[in-house]
Structures are given as structure tokens and as C-alpha cells.
Amino acid sequence: MRAFLMVLLAGAPGRTVAADRAETEVWSQAMTSNSPEAYFLYLSRYPTGEFVELAVAALIRLGALGSQVTAPPPAAVAPVVPALPQPVEPVEPVDPY
């Protein structure tokens, strides 16, 4: 049950609460600094992070990027294809007597 709650609180499979806290801390530092270097640091560490669009908007606002730049698209996820059952060869019934 505890593992389930940790995954639920993390917000995404494979992410941990510590990882979310680390990302939030870097984002908070970037906002406090409000410098292009800080936003670029956030983007270099978390290129598909929670605050990517805000970081890009801040860089545009600060004049560090052209106004036509958009946030990178979300990472593509390969679809999960279920394994097909393997055909089973018929077995001759065995006479138990």
C-alpha cells in the first residue's frame, strides 16, 4: 500500500517524491534568480519537466530566446503491444488404462 501511495504522490510512473522535490527546488531557484542562466540550467536538467513551458516563456520574456520559440514536444512514448498467445499443438489423449 505504501508503494502505491508513493507512486500516486509522485505523479508519474518511475518518478519518486525526491525527484519531484529536486525538480521543484531547481525551478524555485530559477524563478528566484530570474536569470537566463538559471532557466537554462532548469531546462538542461529537466528537458521534459513540469515547468518547461514556463521556463521557455521566461526566457522569451527576458529576451534570451526569439519570440517564435516554443517548448519542445513531450517525449514520444512507444505504444505497448501485448504479446500474442503462442499456438499450442494438439496433444493426443493418453489412455490411462
C-alpha positions, -999 to 999 in steps of 0.1 A, spaced: 0 0 0 28 24 9 45 18 -25 12 26 -43 8 58 -24 44 69 -32 38 63 -69 5 81 -67 20 111 -49 49 112 -74 25 119 -102 41 97 -128 53 61 -130 90 58 -124 93 92 -106 99 95 -69 89 121 -44 126 130 -41 129 135 -78 98 158 -78 112 178 -49 146 182 -67 129 195 -98 107 218 -78 138 231 -60 157 238 -92 126 256 -106 122 276 -74 158 287 -77 154 297 -113 123 318 -105 141 335 -76 172 342 -97 151 352 -127 181 349 -150 185 332 -183 213 311 -169 190 297 -142 162 289 -166 187 272 -190 200 252 -161 165 240 -152 159 231 -189 192 212 -192 183 191 -161 146 186 -168 141 189 -206 106 173 -203 99 186 -168 68 200 -152 78 237 -158 93 236 -193 67 258 -208 71 284 -180 109 283 -184 107 289 -221 82 317 -216 105 333 -190 135 331 -214 114 348 -241 103 375 -217 139 381 -207 149 383 -244 172 353 -242 152 335 -269 134 346 -300 97 351 -296 89 323 -321 105 296 -299 81 270 -285 85 244 -258 98 210 -270 71 184 -277 66 158 -249 88 128 -253 72 102 -275 61 70 -258 62 38 -277 28 20 -275 27 -12 -255 19 -41 -277 5 -71 -258 22 -104 -266 1 -127 -287 -5 -162 -273 16 -188 -288 -2 -215 -307 -4 -248 -289 -1 -281 -308 -29 -305 -300 -19 -334 -278 -32 -369 -283 -52 -380 -253 -34 -407 -233 -54 -438 -223 -48 -441 -186 -56 -479 -187 
